[in-house]
Amino acid sequence: MSPIVTPRRAHNVDVGTLAKGASVSLVGRIMGRATHIAGQVAIARFLGPETFGLYAIGWTVFSLVGIVAPLGLEKGVVRYASMYKDTNPARLKGIVVQAFSLTLFSSVLVALLLYCSAPWLAATVFGKPGLLPVFRWIAPALVFCASLKVLAAMTRVSQQMRYSVYTEDVAQPLGNLLLFLLFYAFGWHLLGALGAIVGSFFLACVLAAYAVKTLFPDIFSRQVQAEGEGTALVSFSLATAAGALATMSLVWVDRLLVGMFCSSADAGVYHAVSQTSLLFAVILGALGSIFSPLIAELHQKGEMQRLEELFRVSTKWGLYLSLPFFLVVCCASQEVMVTIFGPGYESGARPLMILTLAQLINVGTGEVGYLLMMTGHHRRWFWLSCSMSCVNIVLNVALIPRFGLQGAAIGTACTVVGLFILGLREVKRQLGIWPYDQRYRKGAFAAIVAAGALWLFHLSGVQPVDGGLLLMLFVAIGVFMGVLLFLGLDGEDRAAVALYRVGA
């Protein structure tokens, strides 16, 4: 006789799955982000703002084109493979084979287009001939980047996040850093940084393929005949790819426009600012990577109450993790830039504050994009993203020539906030769920107390550049978490803590 699954038991199972997956993903993503930033810092310091600006423009183009190259099939795999992973090996194999074959074809085509158009992009679009080798070196890396995205997404279907973390969040940035240091030792400066991109994505792609074979051996079995999903997979993936491109352009196009309207040194500074502000997107992405397959599964079962509760819990946890870092940036933005990237990057202080506020609001709206995409409303998210992307371009073109880096930050911040607030409204209209309730009052009070503690710390005269920056972070986290503990943890928070106390 099957055990009765009560709402409370189902809630505990959902919270446990979210907590375990998100914690593994979060730790891995923070480690990966820290390693990535360490690599960016090393490149910025060794190459200097001028040459680093060329690298930054190339990396931005690579990141934007890398969204298009897999045609959104990494999200299509998560949605459709989640439906069949336990019930239909033939359909599962068909989805994976179809997705990977299309990804390989599209990424090779995009890489060839980038390689051939490199002279025009460097000389005509950006007016910087030094970009020619940059574009040509990163072109082959697109094939490995697209393949890695699809393979890593396939591992997330199992809801075992460590494989995706090992490959995307740890192996690739760590390989990039180590390869750059090795190439730099041989005297390859800019070209060494570019070669490190190619090599690191190739190595991570090989590891991801091995992980997929470990998790889903039936995919590689000759006994299982593949049954493809047909046009449904492609249609869904293309729509989500377009939406993802429009969404990501909000935090990438401004870097390209800074590269077009400003000097290479300014482009290097703004790239450093954008990289730092995206720490909050890392937190949101860590929660979203485990939340997205749960969305598809719960929505298919019609469990909207459970889905709403997970939406609330994941959004609250994202804010709890983000607020202490936001408070530190508000108190010492210039010191953050100088301490991390060194002298020459002070002009990024105000843009950092502006972009950080926008990313905090992004975290505070929760995973609205994933909710719309994984519940069949991906076209609505696409049109929202496209509309705000156009607004973003207009604002940046208008503001950057007049206000420089601050203009880029203001334009991007306005459109990021606008997109996710509109997305939150759309989630309410289409799904009838909302992420906020009275539990957020504790977090708001804890944030106020932590801000007061940082203000007193500032009055004490301790200089952040003298090691006080790390101490400020400890104060913000300690006071924030201390107040939460004093007020009493919510049920899902206690369940997550208990989960790790028993070594789950």
N, C-alpha and C positions, 0 to 999 in steps of 0.2 A: 504494500500500500504506500503510495507516495505521500510524503509529509505535506501538511497544509502550509502554504506560503502566505503568511499574514502580511498586511501592509507594513507593519513595523519590521518584520524580518526582511521583506523585500528592500525596505529603505536601508537597513544595515548592510545588506549585501551590496547595494548600489554604492553606498558611501565607502565601503571597504574596497570595492573595485576601483572607484575614483581615487581614493586616497593612495592605494598601492601603486596604481598606474601613474598617477600624477606625481607622486614623490620620486619614483624612479626616473620619470621623464624630466621632472624639474631639476633633480640633482645632476642628471646627465646634461641637460641643456645649460644649466648654470656653469658646469665644468667646461662644456663645449664653448659656451659664450665667453667664459673667462679665457680659455685657450685662444679663441678667435681674436679677442681683444688684445691678448698678449702678442699674438702674431701681428695685428695691426699696429700696435705700439712699437714693436721691434722694427717693422717696415718703415713706420713714420719717423722713428728716431734715426735709423741708419740711412734712409734715403733723403730725409729733409722734406719740408713742406712742398717745394717745387716738384720734385720727382714723385713724391707721394701723391700729389694731386693728379698726375698722369695715371698712376696705379688706381687711384680712387675712381676716376672716370671709367676706366676699363672694368673695374669690379662692379660698378653700378650698371653698366651696359650688360655685363655678364649676368647679373642677378635678375634684371628685367627680362632679358631674352630667355634666361633659364626658366622663367615662369611659363613662357609660351612653348618651349621645346617639348615637354612631355604631354602637351595638349590637355592638361588637367586630368590625365589618366590616373595619377596618384590618388586623387579623390574619388574617381570612379571605382577604382579597386576597393577602397575602403567601404563604399556604400554597397556595392553588389556582392563582393566576396563575403562581407559580414553576414549576408543572408543565407549563404550556402556552405559556410565553412564547416558546419557540423552535420549537414544533411545530404549534400550532393557533391561528391568529389569530382564528378565529370564536369559539372557546371563551374565549379571552383577553378579547375584546371583551364577550362576554356576562357574564363575571364582573365586569368593571369597571362596566358599565352597571347590572347588578343591584345591586352593592354601593353605588354612588353614589346611585342612586334611593332605595334603602331608607334610606340615611344622611340624605338630604335630608328625607325624610318624618318619620323618627323625631326628628331634631334640631329641626325646626319644632314638633313636638308637645311635646317636652320644654321648649323655650323658652317656649311659651305657658303650660304648667303652672307653670313657675317665676314667670313674670310675674304670673299670677293669684293665686298663693299667697304672693306677697311680703308683703302686710300681715300674714298669719297667722304667717309665719316670723319677721318682724321683732319683732312685739309679743308673740306667745305663746311661741314656741319659744326665742328668744334674749333676749327682754325688753329689746330695744334698738331703739326706734322709728327711730333714725337709719339703720338698715339698710334701710329701705324703698326709698329711691332706689338704693341699692347693688344690691339684687337685681333691680330693674327695668332698670337699665342693663346689667347683665351678661347678661340673658336673650337678647337678639338675638345677642350674641357667640357663644353656644353653636352656632348654625347654622354660622357660619364656622369655628369650632374643630373641629367634627365633620367638616366637609367637608375641612378641611386635613389631618386625620389620615388619611383614606382616600386622598386624592390623594398625599400624601407617602409613604404605604406603597406605593402603586403604583410610584412612582419607585424604591423600594428593590428591587423585583422585578428590575430590570435589573442589580442589584449594582453600580450606579454611585452611590455614596453622596452625591456632591456636591450633587445636586439636592434631596435631602431635607434636607441640611445647610443649603443656602442658604435654603430656605423656612421650615422649622420651627425650626431652631436659630440662624439669624442674622437673617433678615428680620423674623420676628415679634417677638422681644425687642428688636431694635434699633428697629423701628418704634414699639413700645410706649414706649421711653425717649424717643425724639425727640418723639413726639406729646404725651407728658405734659409735657415741658419747654415745648413750644409752648403747650399749653393753660394751663399754670400761669402763663406770662408774660401771658396774657390775664385772669388772675384766677380761673381755674377750678381750684379746689384738689382736693377729693375727686371732684367730677364730672369734672374734667379727667383724673384717674387712671383713672376708669371709662371715659370716652370713648376713652382711649388703648387700652384693651383691645379694644374693638369695632373701632376703626380698624386696629389692627395685625393682627388675625386676618383681617380682610377683605383687606388688601393681600397677606398671605402666602398666602391661599387662591387669589388670582388668579395669583400667581407659580407656585404648585404646579400649577394647571391647565395653564398654559403649558408647564411641564416635562413633564407627562404627554403632551401633544400632541407635543412634540419627541421623546420617547423611543419612543412607541408610536403612530405616525401611522395604523396600521391600525385603531385603535380609532375614529378619526374618519372613516374611509373608508366611503363608501356601498357600495363593492364587497364589503365584508366583512359578512356576515350574523351577527348576534349569536346565540350558543348559550349560554344560561345554565346555571349549575351546579345550579339547582334548590334543593331543601330542604337539601342537604348543606352548602352555603355558609352558609345561615342558621343551621342547627343548630350547626355548628362555631363560628360567630361569636358566637351568643348565649351558648354555654357559656364561651367565652374572655372575653367581656365581663363575665359574672358573676364569673369568677375574677379578672379584672383589677380589678374594683371591690372585691372582697373584699381583694385584695392591697394595692391603693393605699389602702384605708381604714386600713390599719395605720399609714400615715404622714400621713394627713389627718384622720381622725376625732378624733384627740387634739386637733387645733387647734380643731375645732368644740366639743368638750367643754370645753376651756379657755375658749373664748368664752362658753359657757353658765354655767360655775361661777365664773369669775374676771372681773376687770375688763377693760375694753377695752384698757387699757395692758398688762396681763399678756398678753392675746391678741396684741398687737403684738410684744411681746418674744419670745413663744414661736414666732410665725410667723417671726421673724428667725432664731431658733435652728434651726428645721426647714429653712428654706431653705439655711442654711449646711451642715448635716449631709448634705444630699442631693447634695453634690458627688460623693460616692462612688457614688451611684446614677447620676449622669451618666456616670461612667467605665464602669460596668457596662452602662448603656444603649447607650453608643457601641459597645462590643464586641458587644452583643446585636443591634444593628440590622443588622449584616452577617452575624452568626452565624446568625440565624433563617432567612433563605432558604437558607443552606448546610445547616442541619439538615434542612429539608424535602427538599432535593434529595438529600442523601446517604442519608437514611433511605429514601426511595423506591427508591433503587438498591441498598439493602441493604449499604451500605459502612459497617458499624458500627465497624470498626477505625479508619477515617479519622475518623469522627465522634468517637470517644473521644479521639483525639489532638488534634483541634481543641478539644474540651472542656478538655483539660488545658492546652493552650497559652493559650487565651483566659482561663481562670481564673488562670493564673500571671501573665499580663500585667496583668490587673486588679489583682491584689495588688501587683505591682511599682509600678504607678502610684499606688496608694492609700496605701501604707505611709508615705512621707515626710510627706504631709499629715496623716495620723493622728497621727504622732509630734509634730508641731508643735502640734496642737490639745491633745494631752495635756499639753504643757509650758506652754502659754500660752492657755488657753481664754478667760479673762476679757479678756486683751489683744486676742484675736481679735474678740470682740464689741464692745469699745469702739472699736477701730481702724476696724472696718468700719461699724458702725451709729451710733457716737457715744455720749455720756453718756446714761444712762437705760436702757441695755440690759445693764448688768453682771449682773443677776440671771439672765441666760441662760447663764452660764459652765458651771455643773455640768450642767444639762440638755444642753448642747452636747456635753460629754464623753461622757455616757451614750448619746446618739443616734449619735454618731460611731462609738463602739465597735460598736454594733449594725449600722450600715451597713458597717463593715469586714468583719464576719462575713458579711453579705449578699454582698459582693464575693467573699469567700473561698470561698463555696459554688458560685460560677459561675452560669451561666444555666440554672438548674434549671427555672424556669417555662417558658421558651421550649422547652427540651428536651421537657418533658412535653406541651406544647400542640402543637408542630409534629410530634410523632410519634404523634398520635392518642390521647394519654392526658390530654386536656384536662379531662375530667370528674373525674379523680382530683385534678388541680391545683385545680379548682373547689371540691371538697369540702374539701381541705386549707385553702384560702384562707378559705372561709366559716367553718370551725371556728375558725381562729386569729383571724379578724375578730371573732367573738363573744367570744372570750376577751379580745381587746384592749378591747372596749367595757366588759366587766365590770371589768377591771383599772383602766381609766381612771376609771370612775364611782366605784370604791372608793378610788382613790389621790389623785385631783385635789383633792377637797374637803379632804383631810387634809394633803397634802404640796405642793399647788400645782403649779408647773411641774416640779419634780423628780418628783413622782408621775406626771405625764403622760409624762415621758421614760422612767421606769422601766417603766411599763406597756407603752408602745409598744416599747421595746427588747426586752423579754422575748418579746413575740409576734412581732416581726420575726425574731429569732434562731430562735425555735421553728419558724416557718413554713419557713424556708429550710434548716434542718437536716433537718426532716421531708421536704422536697422532695428534698434530696440523697439521703436514704435511698430514696425512691420511685424516683428515677432509677436507682439501683443495682439495685433489685428488678425494675423493668419493662424496662429497657434493658440492664442488665448492664455499664454503663460507670461509670468512677470518675475524678475529676479529679486525684488526687494520686499523685505518685511521688517518687523521690529528688531530682528537680530542685529541689524546694521548699527543700531544706536551705540552698542558697546564699542564697535570699531571706531566710530566717529569720536566718542569721548576719549578713547585711548590715543587717537591721533592728536587731539588737542593737547592732552597732557604731554605727549612726546615732543610736540612742537615747543611747548613751554620749557621743557627740560633742555632742548637744544638752544633756545634763546638764552637761558641762564649759562649754559656752557660757553656761548659766544661772549657773554659779558665777563666771563672769567679771564679772558685774554689769551687763551690757548690758541696758537696758530695752527690751522689745519695742515699747512704745508710742512710743519715740523713733526709729522706723525699724528697730529690731532685729527686728521680726516678719518682714519680708521677708528679712532676713539669715538668720534661723533657718531659713526655708524653703530658701534656697540651701544652707545647711549640710546640712540633712537630705537633700535631693536629691543633692547632690554626694558626700557620704560614702556614701550608699546605692548610688548607681550606680558610684562608684569601687571599692567592695568587690566588686560584681558583676563588674566588668571585671577586677579582680585575680584573682578566683577562676576566671574564664573563662566566656564566654557559652555558652549551650546552642546546639545546631545551628539551631533555629528562630529564635533571637535573632540569630545571625550572618546567617541568610538574610534576615531583615527589614532588618537594617542594610545588607547588600549591595544589597538592592532599591532603597534610596534613594540609595546611592552612585552607582548607574548611572543615576539619574534616572527610575526607573520610577514 
